[in-house]
Amino acid sequence: MFVRIVKMSFHQEHIETFKAIFEEKKKFIRSSEGCKLLELYQDKNNKELFFTYSYWETEQDLENYRNSELFKNVWTKTKALFNNKAEAWSVDKKVTLL
């Protein structure tokens, strides 16, 4: 399993639009094959800055999602709202303490 982290920054006037898109599509994204967890974070100090964390069984599962119509639709709507280029990382989770 690995984690995909995506950093996104939005124009202030588009934040509510992004939140609405995420709210509408989050269950569909989470139910994509191989997606085990989906989280959205908003920076405490810079309200324009958001992060998604998604946990995937395999890299192929993530690639299948990224090639899906769902992703293409969500990403096209979302990236139009950015005030900066998105950044993304795929990382292996090493330790979790609960």
A tleap script that builds the chain and sets N, CA, C and O, in Angstrom:
source leaprc.protein.ff14SB
mol = sequence {
  NMET PHE VAL ARG ILE VAL LYS MET SER PHE
  HIE GLN GLU HIE ILE GLU THR PHE LYS ALA
  ILE PHE GLU GLU LYS LYS LYS PHE ILE ARG
  SER SER GLU GLY CYS LYS LEU LEU GLU LEU
  TYR GLN ASP LYS ASN ASN LYS GLU LEU PHE
  PHE THR TYR SER TYR TRP GLU THR GLU GLN
  ASP LEU GLU ASN TYR ARG ASN SER GLU LEU
  PHE LYS ASN VAL TRP THR LYS THR LYS ALA
  LEU PHE ASN ASN LYS ALA GLU ALA TRP SER
  VAL ASP LYS LYS VAL THR LEU CLEU
}
set mol.1.N position { 0.852 -1.174 0.000 }
set mol.1.CA position { 0.000 0.000 0.000 }
set mol.1.C position { 0.896 1.235 0.000 }
set mol.1.O position { 1.967 1.246 0.608 }
set mol.2.N position { 0.438 2.269 -0.692 }
set mol.2.CA position { 1.180 3.523 -0.684 }
set mol.2.C position { 0.205 4.696 -0.616 }
set mol.2.O position { -1.001 4.538 -0.804 }
set mol.3.N position { 0.751 5.858 -0.347 }
set mol.3.CA position { -0.043 7.061 -0.156 }
set mol.3.C position { 0.254 8.046 -1.282 }
set mol.3.O position { 1.410 8.260 -1.649 }
set mol.4.N position { -0.787 8.630 -1.814 }
set mol.4.CA position { -0.654 9.687 -2.815 }
set mol.4.C position { -1.039 10.995 -2.127 }
set mol.4.O position { -2.146 11.128 -1.606 }
set mol.5.N position { -0.128 11.946 -2.128 }
set mol.5.CA position { -0.346 13.254 -1.520 }
set mol.5.C position { -0.373 14.286 -2.641 }
set mol.5.O position { 0.543 14.353 -3.461 }
set mol.6.N position { -1.425 15.081 -2.666 }
set mol.6.CA position { -1.545 16.124 -3.678 }
set mol.6.C position { -1.762 17.457 -2.968 }
set mol.6.O position { -2.667 17.602 -2.146 }
set mol.7.N position { -0.911 18.426 -3.305 }
set mol.7.CA position { -0.991 19.785 -2.756 }
set mol.7.C position { -1.614 20.679 -3.816 }
set mol.7.O position { -1.152 20.729 -4.956 }
set mol.8.N position { -2.675 21.387 -3.420 }
set mol.8.CA position { -3.394 22.258 -4.350 }
set mol.8.C position { -3.623 23.619 -3.702 }
set mol.8.O position { -3.933 23.707 -2.514 }
set mol.9.N position { -3.468 24.668 -4.485 }
set mol.9.CA position { -3.692 26.026 -4.002 }
set mol.9.C position { -4.720 26.695 -4.911 }
set mol.9.O position { -4.610 26.658 -6.136 }
set mol.10.N position { -5.724 27.308 -4.280 }
set mol.10.CA position { -6.859 27.855 -5.014 }
set mol.10.C position { -6.972 29.362 -4.846 }
set mol.10.O position { -6.579 29.921 -3.822 }
set mol.11.N position { -7.514 30.006 -5.867 }
set mol.11.CA position { -7.906 31.396 -5.719 }
set mol.11.C position { -8.977 31.457 -4.625 }
set mol.11.O position { -9.860 30.601 -4.570 }
set mol.12.N position { -8.897 32.440 -3.781 }
set mol.12.CA position { -9.824 32.584 -2.650 }
set mol.12.C position { -11.280 32.440 -3.091 }
set mol.12.O position { -12.072 31.766 -2.431 }
set mol.13.N position { -11.624 33.074 -4.201 }
set mol.13.CA position { -13.021 33.071 -4.649 }
set mol.13.C position { -13.480 31.712 -5.178 }
set mol.13.O position { -14.669 31.521 -5.434 }
set mol.14.N position { -12.549 30.766 -5.345 }
set mol.14.CA position { -12.912 29.441 -5.865 }
set mol.14.C position { -12.897 28.339 -4.811 }
set mol.14.O position { -13.176 27.182 -5.126 }
set mol.15.N position { -12.581 28.676 -3.584 }
set mol.15.CA position { -12.472 27.652 -2.527 }
set mol.15.C position { -13.801 26.926 -2.324 }
set mol.15.O position { -13.822 25.698 -2.253 }
set mol.16.N position { -14.882 27.645 -2.233 }
set mol.16.CA position { -16.181 27.000 -2.001 }
set mol.16.C position { -16.578 26.117 -3.186 }
set mol.16.O position { -17.206 25.075 -3.000 }
set mol.17.N position { -16.218 26.525 -4.383 }
set mol.17.CA position { -16.490 25.698 -5.560 }
set mol.17.C position { -15.710 24.396 -5.478 }
set mol.17.O position { -16.257 23.326 -5.742 }
set mol.18.N position { -14.429 24.481 -5.111 }
set mol.18.CA position { -13.636 23.262 -4.947 }
set mol.18.C position { -14.240 22.355 -3.883 }
set mol.18.O position { -14.380 21.152 -4.103 }
set mol.19.N position { -14.595 22.912 -2.743 }
set mol.19.CA position { -15.187 22.103 -1.671 }
set mol.19.C position { -16.455 21.403 -2.148 }
set mol.19.O position { -16.697 20.251 -1.789 }
set mol.20.N position { -17.258 22.082 -2.947 }
set mol.20.CA position { -18.490 21.482 -3.474 }
set mol.20.C position { -18.170 20.340 -4.434 }
set mol.20.O position { -18.828 19.300 -4.403 }
set mol.21.N position { -17.166 20.528 -5.285 }
set mol.21.CA position { -16.754 19.455 -6.202 }
set mol.21.C position { -16.288 18.246 -5.404 }
set mol.21.O position { -16.684 17.117 -5.695 }
set mol.22.N position { -15.445 18.480 -4.396 }
set mol.22.CA position { -14.922 17.382 -3.588 }
set mol.22.C position { -16.060 16.664 -2.861 }
set mol.22.O position { -16.106 15.434 -2.826 }
set mol.23.N position { -16.960 17.429 -2.293 }
set mol.23.CA position { -18.083 16.842 -1.562 }
set mol.23.C position { -18.928 15.949 -2.481 }
set mol.23.O position { -19.357 14.865 -2.085 }
set mol.24.N position { -19.156 16.412 -3.690 }
set mol.24.CA position { -19.974 15.661 -4.647 }
set mol.24.C position { -19.286 14.376 -5.122 }
set mol.24.O position { -19.952 13.368 -5.353 }
set mol.25.N position { -17.967 14.408 -5.268 }
set mol.25.CA position { -17.240 13.298 -5.899 }
set mol.25.C position { -16.478 12.396 -4.935 }
set mol.25.O position { -15.999 11.340 -5.350 }
set mol.26.N position { -16.348 12.771 -3.672 }
set mol.26.CA position { -15.486 12.034 -2.744 }
set mol.26.C position { -15.860 10.556 -2.598 }
set mol.26.O position { -14.969 9.709 -2.533 }
set mol.27.N position { -17.118 10.237 -2.549 }
set mol.27.CA position { -17.520 8.832 -2.401 }
set mol.27.C position { -17.191 8.016 -3.651 }
set mol.27.O position { -16.851 6.837 -3.558 }
set mol.28.N position { -17.294 8.644 -4.809 }
set mol.28.CA position { -16.946 7.956 -6.052 }
set mol.28.C position { -15.441 7.712 -6.126 }
set mol.28.O position { -14.993 6.641 -6.536 }
set mol.29.N position { -14.667 8.722 -5.723 }
set mol.29.CA position { -13.210 8.558 -5.714 }
set mol.29.C position { -12.832 7.450 -4.738 }
set mol.29.O position { -12.052 6.560 -5.076 }
set mol.30.N position { -13.379 7.503 -3.538 }
set mol.30.CA position { -13.054 6.520 -2.500 }
set mol.30.C position { -13.453 5.113 -2.913 }
set mol.30.O position { -12.814 4.146 -2.501 }
set mol.31.N position { -14.486 4.984 -3.711 }
set mol.31.CA position { -14.940 3.650 -4.116 }
set mol.31.C position { -14.204 3.143 -5.358 }
set mol.31.O position { -14.517 2.064 -5.861 }
set mol.32.N position { -13.239 3.901 -5.853 }
set mol.32.CA position { -12.423 3.419 -6.969 }
set mol.32.C position { -11.649 2.188 -6.522 }
set mol.32.O position { -11.203 2.101 -5.378 }
set mol.33.N position { -11.495 1.242 -7.434 }
set mol.33.CA position { -10.808 -0.004 -7.088 }
set mol.33.C position { -9.412 0.288 -6.555 }
set mol.33.O position { -8.625 0.996 -7.183 }
set mol.34.N position { -9.121 -0.270 -5.387 }
set mol.34.CA position { -7.808 -0.132 -4.774 }
set mol.34.C position { -7.659 1.051 -3.849 }
set mol.34.O position { -6.665 1.133 -3.128 }
set mol.35.N position { -8.621 1.987 -3.839 }
set mol.35.CA position { -8.543 3.146 -2.942 }
set mol.35.C position { -9.057 2.723 -1.569 }
set mol.35.O position { -10.209 2.313 -1.424 }
set mol.36.N position { -8.196 2.826 -0.573 }
set mol.36.CA position { -8.529 2.360 0.772 }
set mol.36.C position { -8.859 3.489 1.735 }
set mol.36.O position { -9.475 3.255 2.774 }
set mol.37.N position { -8.457 4.715 1.402 }
set mol.37.CA position { -8.703 5.853 2.282 }
set mol.37.C position { -8.579 7.121 1.459 }
set mol.37.O position { -7.729 7.209 0.573 }
set mol.38.N position { -9.421 8.104 1.746 }
set mol.38.CA position { -9.342 9.404 1.092 }
set mol.38.C position { -9.548 10.471 2.157 }
set mol.38.O position { -10.526 10.432 2.904 }
set mol.39.N position { -8.618 11.430 2.225 }
set mol.39.CA position { -8.720 12.508 3.201 }
set mol.39.C position { -8.450 13.839 2.508 }
set mol.39.O position { -7.685 13.910 1.547 }
set mol.40.N position { -9.089 14.888 3.009 }
set mol.40.CA position { -8.866 16.248 2.536 }
set mol.40.C position { -8.473 17.102 3.721 }
set mol.40.O position { -9.116 17.059 4.770 }
set mol.41.N position { -7.410 17.882 3.551 }
set mol.41.CA position { -6.931 18.788 4.590 }
set mol.41.C position { -6.887 20.205 4.034 }
set mol.41.O position { -6.652 20.415 2.844 }
set mol.42.N position { -7.120 21.186 4.928 }
set mol.42.CA position { -6.964 22.591 4.580 }
set mol.42.C position { -5.978 23.212 5.562 }
set mol.42.O position { -6.092 23.012 6.772 }
set mol.43.N position { -5.026 23.951 5.052 }
set mol.43.CA position { -4.021 24.579 5.892 }
set mol.43.C position { -4.673 25.536 6.889 }
set mol.43.O position { -5.597 26.270 6.537 }
set mol.44.N position { -4.194 25.528 8.126 }
set mol.44.CA position { -4.771 26.377 9.170 }
set mol.44.C position { -4.491 27.856 8.945 }
set mol.44.O position { -5.319 28.699 9.292 }
set mol.45.N position { -3.349 28.182 8.375 }
set mol.45.CA position { -2.959 29.582 8.212 }
set mol.45.C position { -3.213 30.126 6.820 }
set mol.45.O position { -3.557 31.298 6.669 }
set mol.46.N position { -3.051 29.303 5.809 }
set mol.46.CA position { -3.287 29.706 4.433 }
set mol.46.C position { -4.510 28.944 3.928 }
set mol.46.O position { -4.394 27.803 3.483 }
set mol.47.N position { -5.651 29.559 3.996 }
set mol.47.CA position { -6.915 28.892 3.659 }
set mol.47.C position { -7.027 28.526 2.184 }
set mol.47.O position { -7.933 27.786 1.800 }
set mol.48.N position { -6.122 29.033 1.355 }
set mol.48.CA position { -6.119 28.705 -0.068 }
set mol.48.C position { -5.428 27.374 -0.356 }
set mol.48.O position { -5.499 26.870 -1.477 }
set mol.49.N position { -4.770 26.807 0.636 }
set mol.49.CA position { -3.940 25.617 0.466 }
set mol.49.C position { -4.643 24.366 0.992 }
set mol.49.O position { -5.077 24.323 2.143 }
set mol.50.N position { -4.750 23.337 0.123 }
set mol.50.CA position { -5.396 22.073 0.453 }
set mol.50.C position { -4.463 20.912 0.104 }
set mol.50.O position { -3.586 21.025 -0.752 }
set mol.51.N position { -4.681 19.803 0.792 }
set mol.51.CA position { -3.951 18.566 0.512 }
set mol.51.C position { -4.949 17.424 0.485 }
set mol.51.O position { -5.852 17.358 1.319 }
set mol.52.N position { -4.782 16.526 -0.474 }
set mol.52.CA position { -5.513 15.261 -0.409 }
set mol.52.C position { -4.502 14.161 -0.127 }
set mol.52.O position { -3.382 14.168 -0.638 }
set mol.53.N position { -4.927 13.223 0.697 }
set mol.53.CA position { -4.167 12.005 0.967 }
set mol.53.C position { -5.065 10.858 0.548 }
set mol.53.O position { -6.196 10.741 1.020 }
set mol.54.N position { -4.566 10.017 -0.332 }
set mol.54.CA position { -5.326 8.826 -0.705 }
set mol.54.C position { -4.406 7.622 -0.593 }
set mol.54.O position { -3.244 7.668 -0.996 }
set mol.55.N position { -4.942 6.549 -0.040 }
set mol.55.CA position { -4.186 5.316 0.160 }
set mol.55.C position { -4.620 4.319 -0.900 }
set mol.55.O position { -5.813 4.090 -1.103 }
set mol.56.N position { -3.630 3.720 -1.581 }
set mol.56.CA position { -3.899 2.828 -2.704 }
set mol.56.C position { -3.226 1.490 -2.486 }
set mol.56.O position { -2.117 1.416 -1.957 }
set mol.57.N position { -3.907 0.432 -2.899 }
set mol.57.CA position { -3.345 -0.920 -2.799 }
set mol.57.C position { -2.115 -1.063 -3.689 }
set mol.57.O position { -1.076 -1.553 -3.245 }
set mol.58.N position { -2.235 -0.634 -4.950 }
set mol.58.CA position { -1.126 -0.784 -5.894 }
set mol.58.C position { -0.998 0.483 -6.745 }
set mol.58.O position { -1.935 1.274 -6.847 }
set mol.59.N position { 0.160 0.654 -7.343 }
set mol.59.CA position { 0.367 1.774 -8.256 }
set mol.59.C position { -0.559 1.652 -9.457 }
set mol.59.O position { -1.018 2.664 -9.988 }
set mol.60.N position { -0.838 0.433 -9.889 }
set mol.60.CA position { -1.745 0.234 -11.024 }
set mol.60.C position { -3.152 0.708 -10.686 }
set mol.60.O position { -3.839 1.254 -11.549 }
set mol.61.N position { -3.596 0.509 -9.444 }
set mol.61.CA position { -4.915 1.012 -9.043 }
set mol.61.C position { -4.983 2.524 -9.193 }
set mol.61.O position { -5.970 3.057 -9.701 }
set mol.62.N position { -3.941 3.214 -8.752 }
set mol.62.CA position { -3.905 4.667 -8.898 }
set mol.62.C position { -3.891 5.052 -10.375 }
set mol.62.O position { -4.607 5.968 -10.779 }
set mol.63.N position { -3.099 4.377 -11.171 }
set mol.63.CA position { -3.050 4.680 -12.602 }
set mol.63.C position { -4.393 4.438 -13.270 }
set mol.63.O position { -4.808 5.215 -14.129 }
set mol.64.N position { -5.075 3.366 -12.881 }
set mol.64.CA position { -6.408 3.102 -13.436 }
set mol.64.C position { -7.365 4.239 -13.099 }
set mol.64.O position { -8.145 4.680 -13.944 }
set mol.65.N position { -7.295 4.709 -11.851 }
set mol.65.CA position { -8.131 5.850 -11.454 }
set mol.65.C position { -7.745 7.093 -12.256 }
set mol.65.O position { -8.620 7.806 -12.747 }
set mol.66.N position { -6.466 7.357 -12.393 }
set mol.66.CA position { -6.002 8.555 -13.112 }
set mol.66.C position { -6.380 8.517 -14.588 }
set mol.66.O position { -6.455 9.565 -15.228 }
set mol.67.N position { -6.615 7.346 -15.133 }
set mol.67.CA position { -7.033 7.209 -16.530 }
set mol.67.C position { -8.549 7.101 -16.688 }
set mol.67.O position { -9.047 6.931 -17.800 }
set mol.68.N position { -9.279 7.199 -15.582 }
set mol.68.CA position { -10.732 7.042 -15.617 }
set mol.68.C position { -11.430 8.344 -16.009 }
set mol.68.O position { -10.856 9.426 -15.888 }
set mol.69.N position { -12.648 8.231 -16.470 }
set mol.69.CA position { -13.472 9.404 -16.783 }
set mol.69.C position { -13.752 10.202 -15.519 }
set mol.69.O position { -13.823 11.430 -15.572 }
set mol.70.N position { -13.913 9.530 -14.385 }
set mol.70.CA position { -14.147 10.216 -13.113 }
set mol.70.C position { -13.000 11.180 -12.831 }
set mol.70.O position { -13.233 12.359 -12.561 }
set mol.71.N position { -11.764 10.690 -12.892 }
set mol.71.CA position { -10.612 11.552 -12.622 }
set mol.71.C position { -10.536 12.689 -13.630 }
set mol.71.O position { -10.340 13.843 -13.250 }
set mol.72.N position { -10.690 12.375 -14.902 }
set mol.72.CA position { -10.580 13.411 -15.929 }
set mol.72.C position { -11.605 14.517 -15.700 }
set mol.72.O position { -11.296 15.697 -15.864 }
set mol.73.N position { -12.819 14.139 -15.323 }
set mol.73.CA position { -13.871 15.110 -15.055 }
set mol.73.C position { -13.544 15.960 -13.831 }
set mol.73.O position { -13.627 17.187 -13.882 }
set mol.74.N position { -13.171 15.305 -12.730 }
set mol.74.CA position { -12.871 16.017 -11.485 }
set mol.74.C position { -11.647 16.916 -11.671 }
set mol.74.O position { -11.661 18.080 -11.271 }
set mol.75.N position { -10.601 16.380 -12.273 }
set mol.75.CA position { -9.359 17.137 -12.410 }
set mol.75.C position { -9.530 18.339 -13.328 }
set mol.75.O position { -8.981 19.405 -13.050 }
set mol.76.N position { -10.276 18.191 -14.411 }
set mol.76.CA position { -10.516 19.312 -15.324 }
set mol.76.C position { -11.223 20.452 -14.598 }
set mol.76.O position { -10.845 21.613 -14.749 }
set mol.77.N position { -12.240 20.127 -13.816 }
set mol.77.CA position { -12.968 21.161 -13.065 }
set mol.77.C position { -12.098 21.775 -11.984 }
set mol.77.O position { -12.132 22.986 -11.763 }
set mol.78.N position { -11.315 20.939 -11.310 }
set mol.78.CA position { -10.519 21.398 -10.171 }
set mol.78.C position { -9.349 22.265 -10.600 }
set mol.78.O position { -9.135 23.331 -10.024 }
set mol.79.N position { -8.595 21.838 -11.591 }
set mol.79.CA position { -7.382 22.585 -11.952 }
set mol.79.C position { -7.697 23.959 -12.519 }
set mol.79.O position { -6.837 24.840 -12.501 }
set mol.80.N position { -8.902 24.161 -13.020 }
set mol.80.CA position { -9.305 25.481 -13.510 }
set mol.80.C position { -9.416 26.497 -12.371 }
set mol.80.O position { -9.464 27.703 -12.616 }
set mol.81.N position { -9.456 26.016 -11.139 }
set mol.81.CA position { -9.625 26.883 -9.964 }
set mol.81.C position { -8.306 27.230 -9.277 }
set mol.81.O position { -8.284 28.050 -8.359 }
set mol.82.N position { -7.210 26.614 -9.712 }
set mol.82.CA position { -5.903 26.785 -9.057 }
set mol.82.C position { -5.360 28.201 -9.206 }
set mol.82.O position { -5.627 28.893 -10.188 }
set mol.83.N position { -4.585 28.610 -8.195 }
set mol.83.CA position { -3.813 29.844 -8.317 }
set mol.83.C position { -2.317 29.525 -8.421 }
set mol.83.O position { -1.484 30.430 -8.475 }
set mol.84.N position { -1.990 28.234 -8.449 }
set mol.84.CA position { -0.621 27.765 -8.580 }
set mol.84.C position { -0.674 26.317 -9.074 }
set mol.84.O position { -1.691 25.639 -8.929 }
set mol.85.N position { 0.406 25.864 -9.642 }
set mol.85.CA position { 0.462 24.490 -10.136 }
set mol.85.C position { 0.387 23.500 -8.964 }
set mol.85.O position { 1.016 23.705 -7.926 }
set mol.86.N position { -0.383 22.438 -9.146 }
set mol.86.CA position { -0.478 21.395 -8.122 }
set mol.86.C position { 0.840 20.617 -8.044 }
set mol.86.O position { 1.590 20.532 -9.016 }
set mol.87.N position { 1.097 20.056 -6.868 }
set mol.87.CA position { 2.246 19.184 -6.666 }
set mol.87.C position { 1.729 17.854 -6.136 }
set mol.87.O position { 0.732 17.814 -5.415 }
set mol.88.N position { 2.406 16.764 -6.493 }
set mol.88.CA position { 1.952 15.443 -6.055 }
set mol.88.C position { 3.147 14.553 -5.753 }
set mol.88.O position { 4.195 14.637 -6.392 }
set mol.89.N position { 2.951 13.698 -4.758 }
set mol.89.CA position { 3.964 12.732 -4.356 }
set mol.89.C position { 3.293 11.385 -4.120 }
set mol.89.O position { 2.175 11.313 -3.611 }
set mol.90.N position { 3.987 10.328 -4.495 }
set mol.90.CA position { 3.592 8.968 -4.132 }
set mol.90.C position { 4.635 8.480 -3.141 }
set mol.90.O position { 5.825 8.430 -3.453 }
set mol.91.N position { 4.187 8.122 -1.950 }
set mol.91.CA position { 5.111 7.726 -0.889 }
set mol.91.C position { 4.688 6.397 -0.276 }
set mol.91.O position { 3.506 6.054 -0.247 }
set mol.92.N position { 5.665 5.669 0.206 }
set mol.92.CA position { 5.393 4.434 0.933 }
set mol.92.C position { 5.247 4.779 2.405 }
set mol.92.O position { 6.118 5.425 2.987 }
set mol.93.N position { 4.144 4.346 3.006 }
set mol.93.CA position { 3.937 4.558 4.425 }
set mol.93.C position { 4.821 3.579 5.188 }
set mol.93.O position { 4.794 2.377 4.924 }
set mol.94.N position { 5.594 4.086 6.120 }
set mol.94.CA position { 6.528 3.250 6.864 }
set mol.94.C position { 6.044 2.940 8.273 }
set mol.94.O position { 6.227 1.823 8.756 }
set mol.95.N position { 5.430 3.911 8.938 }
set mol.95.CA position { 5.027 3.715 10.328 }
set mol.95.C position { 3.729 4.449 10.592 }
set mol.95.O position { 3.542 5.575 10.131 }
set mol.96.N position { 2.830 3.816 11.331 }
set mol.96.CA position { 1.628 4.450 11.833 }
set mol.96.C position { 1.523 4.125 13.319 }
set mol.96.O position { 1.576 2.960 13.713 }
set mol.97.N position { 1.376 5.157 14.134 }
set mol.97.CA position { 1.133 4.974 15.562 }
set mol.97.C position { -0.223 5.558 15.875 }
set mol.97.O position { -0.489 6.719 15.566 }
set mol.98.N position { -1.080 4.768 16.482 }
set mol.98.CA position { -2.410 5.252 16.846 }
set mol.98.C position { -2.542 5.318 18.342 }
set mol.98.O position { -3.594 5.704 18.853 }
savepdb mol mol.pdb
quit
